[in-house]
Amino acid sequence: MRATTIHAPFDVRLSEVPDPVIEDPTDAVIEIVAGCICGSDLWPYRGENKITPGSRIGHEYVGIVREVGADVRTVKPGDFVVTPFVASDGTCPNCLAGYQSVCQNIVGIGGPRADGGQGEWAKVPYADGTLVATPDVPDDALIPSLLTLSDVMGTGWHAARAARVEPGHTVVVVGDGAVGLCGVLSAVRMGAERVVALSRHESRQKIAKEFGATHIIAERGDAARDAVLELTDGVGADAVLECVGTDQSFKTAFAVARAGSTVGFVGVPHGVEIPIGRMFGKNVGLAGGVAPVRAYLPELMADVLAGEINPGLVFDLELPLADVAEGYKAMHERRAIKTLLRP
């Protein structure tokens, strides 16, 4: 079969790799219907993260179950499933507490034990604890939104949950990538009265507004802080969603947070210094981390299937899998927010 491999910075290829097979009785083999490129995939693509040349990449996909191991009980061949970005056993204390993203037996999708999502087929370990099936094979129009549930929608939801968004809140979202935009949608869904998206890009501002953002602030740094403070009569936001992971984005998040609020962070941290003095002085909390998207999947899937949310709007570029290299290039050059790939 064909799958995406990374060989060096800015060098991704579609390569021939071995077909997946059932190895353990808890495995499932999936025929991928759609995968995508994540913003976090750009870190190794740009050389920011160490890579093993020739390794698989991609951790978001949906597809059809074609084969299951002898111990699999919750999915069967023919089921349409969403695959979270990590495989979890569903039985360890962390999974039972709702934090499948830190399962004691976690397996990363796209690693040695679980095929990447930017390919034609994939093997998934711990199928019962990982995969979530739709009631029926969905209409093709729902595929993009269901695909977001493998990562970005659940991650945006986690940011809002971690920030303790409540009805009536003023929420600031730092970051206008797919996760940040899904954070906007999540805050609106949780009942926030005002949702402020920090975004400098017109195409992303448009989606933020479609998702329910009430205000757009294009400034950055101190200017963004000043704009939020002006909007909130000098108080700051009731909740802040940090969806980038850079030192500047964290500084902005804490600068706009009111006393007693919480910054919910889901951006993968790179070179971040936590302003512990400011946190102490303003009683501002910090919560978040790797999103347990498996925990949120049933609720969010129901919302998608009912037409309550349409997070698939974050995909503004769709390409055949053969053009995966162009998909990476487009996202790196910010010509695309998020690229959907069809095998």
C-alpha positions, 0 to 999 in steps of 0.5 A: 500500500501507499503511505506518507513518509518523512525523510528530512525537513521539507521532504515528505513522500508517498511511499510503498510500505507493507500492508497492515495485518492483525498481530494482536487479538485487540487490533483492527485494520482500517481502510482509510476514507480520509486523512489530513495534515495537522499543524503539529505535523509541521514541526517535524516538517520544518525541522523543529522536531527530530525525525527518523528518515523514512518514518510514517507521519500523520495521526488523524483519519476516518475509515471503514473497519475491514478486519478485527482481532479475535478479542475485539467486541465494540467494532466490526468489519463494515463499521465507519470509525473515527480514530483518535490520534493516540490508541488507548486500552480503555481499561487503565486508571487514566483511561477510566478517569477520562484521560485516554491521551495519557493511557498507561499503555498508550500507542501513538498513531503514526508510530512503530505500532500503529500506522499513520493516517496519511495513507491507504490502510492502517492497523490500530491497536486496542481497537475497543478502547480507541475506535468510535463507530458511527451508527451508520456509514455517514453521508460524504458531506459529513466526512470532514467534520467527523475527521476533525473529531480525531484531533482538532475539534476534540483538542479545541473542546479540551482547551475550552473545558480546561479553561472552564468556559461557562455560559455568559463568559467572555472568552479569548482564543489565542491562535487561528489555526484549526485548533483555535478555530475549533476552540471558538466553536467549542466556547460558543457551544458551551454558552460563552456570551462573547468569543474573541478570536485573535486572528490576522488572516482574513480567511481564518477570521471568516471561519471564526465568525461562522463558528460564532466569534463575536469579535476579531482582534487582528493585533498581536502582543501588547496591542492585542492585550490593550484591545482585549482590555478595552473591550472588557473595561480593563478587566480581561477575559473570563477564560482564555484558550491557548492554541498555539504553543509558543512563548509569545502566545502564552504571554498574550494568553496570560496578559488578557486573562482576568484575575481568577480566570484559567488559561486552557492550553493545548498548543504543543509547547515549544520554548515556553516560559510560564509566568508563574509570578503573574499567575500568583499575583493575579490568581490565574490558573493554567490547565490543559495538555494533550487532549483526551479526544477519545473521551469527547468523541461520543458527545461531539460525534452526536453533535456532528451527526445532528447538524449542531456543529460543522467543524469540517469548515476548517478544511480549506484544501482537499487533495488526493493522497498522491499530492500530500507534499503539496498539502504540507507546502500549502500549510507551511506557507499559510496558503491553507489552514488544514489539508484533507487527503483522500486516498 
